[in-house]
Amino acid sequence: MMDVDERNLARYSSYIEDPLPIREVGGGGKGHKYCPRQVMLWYARQEVKKLRTDKEGNVYDIEAERARLTYHQANKAAMDEDVQSGDLIPSGKVKSAWASLVISFRAKMIGIPNKAAPQIMGVEDLRETESILQDMIYDALSELADPDAPEDLVGSDEDGETTSAVERKSVG
């Protein structure tokens, strides 16, 4: 509810579209006189003006909706800045890049048996067989560690040198 004092009433009586109804204009140091019923009706009209309804009859507070809109516009502007500076990548581009990487990796992995079979056929040493297969697997994995890949797939060592996420380590 509004605070009723002379300062507030004087401020509200200057509303241009719908001024506060004055019963008797004061003067000579005396304040205006107001009809409480008329003031309450006026106040209710002011509050209703702040509210809007949609086709379904839902009531919206126009000030709250403006604040919500302003908040979302500011967030959108910040996100646009992040995209332009390269700090934010649209999800569609990330999905597309990852799909391409996964498809390529899958194709290389599926091709390993056909590619490895002729090379392994005459090899009798188990270590040499492992080495041939390991080279083919690391070749497929190295594509996932491409320097053009997203930063979280590529790290750096103590010297700041870019390192691949795939390291050649003996397994087994």
Backbone hydrogen bonds in HBPLUS format (Angstrom, degrees):
<---DONOR---> <-ACCEPTOR-->    atom                        ^
c    i                          cat <-CA-CA->   ^        H-A-AA   ^      H-
h    n   atom  resd res      DA  || num        DHA   H-A  angle D-A-AA Bond
n    s   type  num  typ     dist DA aas  dist angle  dist       angle   num
A0009-LEU N   A0005-ASP O   3.01 MM   4  6.18 169.6  2.02 160.7 164.1     1
A0010-ALA N   A0006-GLU O   2.91 MM   4  6.00 157.2  1.96 146.6 152.7     2
A0011-ARG N   A0007-ARG O   2.99 MM   4  6.24 156.7  2.05 147.7 154.2     3
A0012-TYR N   A0008-ASN O   2.89 MM   4  6.13 163.2  1.92 155.8 160.2     4
A0013-SER N   A0009-LEU O   2.98 MM   4  6.12 138.4  2.16 142.5 153.1     5
A0014-SER N   A0011-ARG O   3.20 MM   3  5.63 159.2  2.25 108.6 115.0     6
A0015-TYR N   A0012-TYR O   3.27 MM   3  5.66 167.2  2.29 114.3 115.4     7
A0023-ARG N   A0033-LYS O   2.74 MM  10  5.47 138.4  1.91 145.0 155.8     8
A0024-GLU N   A0033-LYS O   3.10 MM   9  4.89 159.3  2.14 130.0 132.6     9
A0033-LYS N   A0024-GLU O   2.77 MM   9  4.89 158.5  1.81 147.5 153.3    10
A0030-LYS N   A0027-GLY O   3.19 MM   3  5.11 159.9  2.24 101.8 107.5    11
A0039-VAL N   A0035-CYS O   2.91 MM   4  6.16 157.8  1.96 160.5 167.9    12
A0040-MET N   A0036-PRO O   2.95 MM   4  6.14 159.6  1.99 151.1 155.8    13
A0041-LEU N   A0037-ARG O   3.04 MM   4  6.30 159.3  2.08 148.9 154.4    14
A0042-TRP N   A0038-GLN O   2.88 MM   4  6.06 158.4  1.93 145.4 151.9    15
A0043-TYR N   A0039-VAL O   2.84 MM   4  6.06 160.1  1.88 149.8 155.5    16
A0044-ALA N   A0040-MET O   2.94 MM   4  6.16 156.7  2.00 147.6 153.7    17
A0045-ARG N   A0041-LEU O   3.01 MM   4  6.31 154.0  2.08 147.2 153.9    18
A0046-GLN N   A0042-TRP O   3.01 MM   4  6.39 152.4  2.09 149.2 156.9    19
A0047-GLU N   A0043-TYR O   3.04 MM   4  6.38 155.5  2.10 150.5 156.7    20
A0048-VAL N   A0044-ALA O   2.95 MM   4  6.18 157.3  2.01 150.6 156.8    21
A0049-LYS N   A0045-ARG O   3.00 MM   4  6.19 149.5  2.10 146.6 154.1    22
A0050-LYS N   A0047-GLU O   3.11 MM   3  5.31 135.8  2.32  99.7 111.4    23
A0051-LEU N   A0048-VAL O   2.98 MM   3  5.19 143.3  2.12 103.8 114.8    24
A0062-ILE N   A0050-LYS O   2.78 MM  12  5.55 158.6  1.82 161.3 167.3    25
A0052-ARG N   A0060-TYR O   2.72 MM   8  5.04 156.3  1.77 146.9 155.3    26
A0060-TYR N   A0052-ARG O   2.49 MM   8  5.04 161.1  1.52 162.7 168.8    27
A0054-ASP N   A0058-ASN O   2.99 MM   4  5.52 143.0  2.13 141.9 153.1    28
A0057-GLY N   A0054-ASP O   2.96 MM   3  5.29 160.1  2.00 112.6 118.8    29
A0065-GLU N   A0061-ASP O   2.94 MM   4  6.22 157.3  2.00 156.5 163.9    30
A0066-ARG N   A0062-ILE O   2.93 MM   4  6.12 150.9  2.01 142.9 150.6    31
A0067-ALA N   A0063-GLU O   2.96 MM   4  6.20 158.4  2.01 146.5 152.3    32
A0068-ARG N   A0064-ALA O   2.92 MM   4  6.14 155.2  1.98 145.2 152.2    33
A0069-LEU N   A0065-GLU O   2.91 MM   4  6.10 157.7  1.96 145.6 151.7    34
A0070-THR N   A0066-ARG O   2.89 MM   4  6.09 164.9  1.91 152.6 156.6    35
A0071-TYR N   A0067-ALA O   2.96 MM   4  6.12 158.9  2.00 147.2 152.9    36
A0072-HIS N   A0068-ARG O   3.04 MM   4  6.30 162.8  2.07 150.5 154.2    37
A0073-GLN N   A0069-LEU O   2.85 MM   4  6.06 153.6  1.92 152.1 160.4    38
A0074-ALA N   A0070-THR O   2.96 MM   4  6.15 154.8  2.03 148.1 154.4    39
A0075-ASN N   A0071-TYR O   3.03 MM   4  6.34 155.4  2.10 145.7 152.6    40
A0076-LYS N   A0072-HIS O   2.91 MM   4  6.11 158.0  1.96 146.1 151.9    41
A0077-ALA N   A0073-GLN O   2.97 MM   4  6.18 159.0  2.02 146.6 152.1    42
A0078-ALA N   A0074-ALA O   2.99 MM   4  6.21 156.8  2.04 147.7 153.9    43
A0079-MET N   A0075-ASN O   2.93 MM   4  6.18 156.5  1.99 149.1 155.6    44
A0080-ASP N   A0076-LYS O   2.88 MM   4  6.11 156.5  1.93 150.8 157.3    45
A0081-GLU N   A0077-ALA O   3.02 MM   4  6.28 154.3  2.09 145.9 152.3    46
A0082-ASP N   A0078-ALA O   2.99 MM   4  6.28 155.5  2.05 145.4 152.2    47
A0083-VAL N   A0079-MET O   2.90 MM   4  6.19 149.1  1.99 148.8 157.2    48
A0084-GLN N   A0080-ASP O   2.96 MM   4  6.21 162.8  1.99 149.6 154.0    49
A0085-SER N   A0081-GLU O   2.89 MM   4  6.11 149.8  1.98 148.8 157.2    50
A0087-ASP N   A0082-ASP O   2.86 MM   5  4.98 125.0  2.17 153.9 159.0    51
A0088-LEU N   A0082-ASP O   3.08 MM   6  5.17 137.8  2.27 122.0 115.6    52
A0086-GLY N   A0083-VAL O   3.12 MM   3  5.09 145.4  2.25  97.4 107.8    53
A0093-LYS N   A0090-PRO O   3.02 MM   3  5.58 126.8  2.31 112.6 124.7    54
A0094-VAL N   A0090-PRO O   3.24 MM   4  6.64 156.6  2.30 149.7 156.7    55
A0095-LYS N   A0091-SER O   2.84 MM   4  6.03 168.5  1.86 157.0 159.9    56
A0096-SER N   A0092-GLY O   3.01 MM   4  6.09 159.4  2.05 142.1 148.0    57
A0097-ALA N   A0093-LYS O   2.95 MM   4  6.12 161.7  1.98 147.2 152.1    58
A0098-TRP N   A0094-VAL O   2.91 MM   4  6.10 167.8  1.93 156.3 159.7    59
A0099-ALA N   A0095-LYS O   2.87 MM   4  5.98 158.3  1.92 148.2 154.8    60
A0100-SER N   A0096-SER O   3.05 MM   4  6.22 158.0  2.10 146.0 151.6    61
A0101-LEU N   A0097-ALA O   2.99 MM   4  6.29 158.5  2.03 148.7 154.6    62
A0102-VAL N   A0098-TRP O   2.87 MM   4  6.05 167.2  1.89 157.0 160.0    63
A0103-ILE N   A0099-ALA O   2.94 MM   4  6.05 161.9  1.97 149.2 154.3    64
A0104-SER N   A0100-SER O   3.06 MM   4  6.19 162.6  2.09 147.2 151.9    65
A0105-PHE N   A0101-LEU O   2.89 MM   4  6.06 161.5  1.92 149.8 155.5    66
A0106-ARG N   A0102-VAL O   2.84 MM   4  5.95 163.6  1.87 150.2 154.9    67
A0107-ALA N   A0103-ILE O   3.02 MM   4  6.20 160.2  2.06 146.2 151.3    68
A0108-LYS N   A0104-SER O   3.04 MM   4  6.34 158.4  2.09 148.6 154.1    69
A0109-MET N   A0105-PHE O   2.92 MM   4  6.18 160.3  1.96 153.4 159.1    70
A0110-ILE N   A0106-ARG O   2.87 MM   4  6.07 161.5  1.90 155.0 159.9    71
A0111-GLY N   A0107-ALA O   3.05 MM   4  6.17 143.0  2.19 139.8 149.5    72
A0112-ILE N   A0109-MET O   3.27 MM   3  5.36 153.2  2.35 101.0 108.6    73
A0115-LYS N   A0111-GLY O   3.01 MM   4  6.13 159.0  2.06 157.5 164.4    74
A0116-ALA N   A0112-ILE O   2.71 MM   4  5.66 158.4  1.76 162.0 167.1    75
A0117-ALA N   A0113-PRO O   2.96 MM   4  5.81 155.6  2.02 146.1 151.4    76
A0119-GLN N   A0116-ALA O   3.00 MM   3  5.29 118.1  2.40 107.3 123.3    77
A0120-ILE N   A0116-ALA O   2.92 MM   4  6.01 153.0  2.00 164.7 173.6    78
A0121-MET N   A0117-ALA O   3.03 MM   4  5.89 142.5  2.17 150.0 158.5    79
A0123-VAL N   A0120-ILE O   2.96 MM   3  5.18 149.9  2.05 112.5 122.2    80
A0129-THR N   A0125-ASP O   3.14 MM   4  6.47 155.1  2.20 149.2 156.3    81
A0130-GLU N   A0126-LEU O   2.90 MM   4  6.19 161.5  1.94 152.9 157.9    82
A0131-SER N   A0127-ARG O   2.90 MM   4  6.09 155.3  1.96 144.5 151.6    83
A0132-ILE N   A0128-GLU O   2.98 MM   4  6.23 156.9  2.03 148.6 153.6    84
A0133-LEU N   A0129-THR O   3.07 MM   4  6.34 170.4  2.08 155.8 157.8    85
A0134-GLN N   A0130-GLU O   2.74 MM   4  5.83 157.8  1.79 150.9 158.6    86
A0135-ASP N   A0131-SER O   2.91 MM   4  6.05 157.5  1.96 146.9 152.0    87
A0136-MET N   A0132-ILE O   3.19 MM   4  6.47 156.3  2.25 145.1 151.0    88
A0137-ILE N   A0133-LEU O   2.92 MM   4  6.20 156.4  1.98 151.8 158.6    89
A0138-TYR N   A0134-GLN O   2.85 MM   4  6.04 166.7  1.86 155.6 159.2    90
A0139-ASP N   A0135-ASP O   2.91 MM   4  6.02 144.6  2.03 140.2 150.2    91
A0140-ALA N   A0136-MET O   3.14 MM   4  6.43 153.9  2.22 141.3 147.0    92
A0141-LEU N   A0137-ILE O   2.89 MM   4  6.20 158.1  1.94 150.7 157.6    93
A0142-SER N   A0138-TYR O   2.78 MM   4  5.83 143.9  1.91 142.8 151.9    94
A0144-LEU N   A0141-LEU O   2.89 MM   3  5.36 135.2  2.09 109.8 121.9    95
A0145-ALA N   A0142-SER O   3.06 MM   3  5.00 136.8  2.25  94.1 106.6    96
A0149-ALA N   A0146-ASP O   2.89 MM   3  5.31 162.4  1.92 118.5 122.9    97
A0153-LEU N   A0150-PRO O   2.92 MM   3  5.71 163.9  1.95 126.3 131.4    98
A0154-VAL N   A0151-GLU O   3.01 MM   3  5.12 149.8  2.10 104.7 114.2    99
A0163-THR N   A0155-GLY O   3.07 MM   8  5.53 169.9  2.08 129.4 131.6   100
A0157-ASP N   A0161-GLU O   2.95 MM   4  5.54 152.5  2.03 150.1 156.6   101
A0160-GLY N   A0157-ASP O   3.01 MM   3  5.34 163.1  2.04 115.1 119.7   102
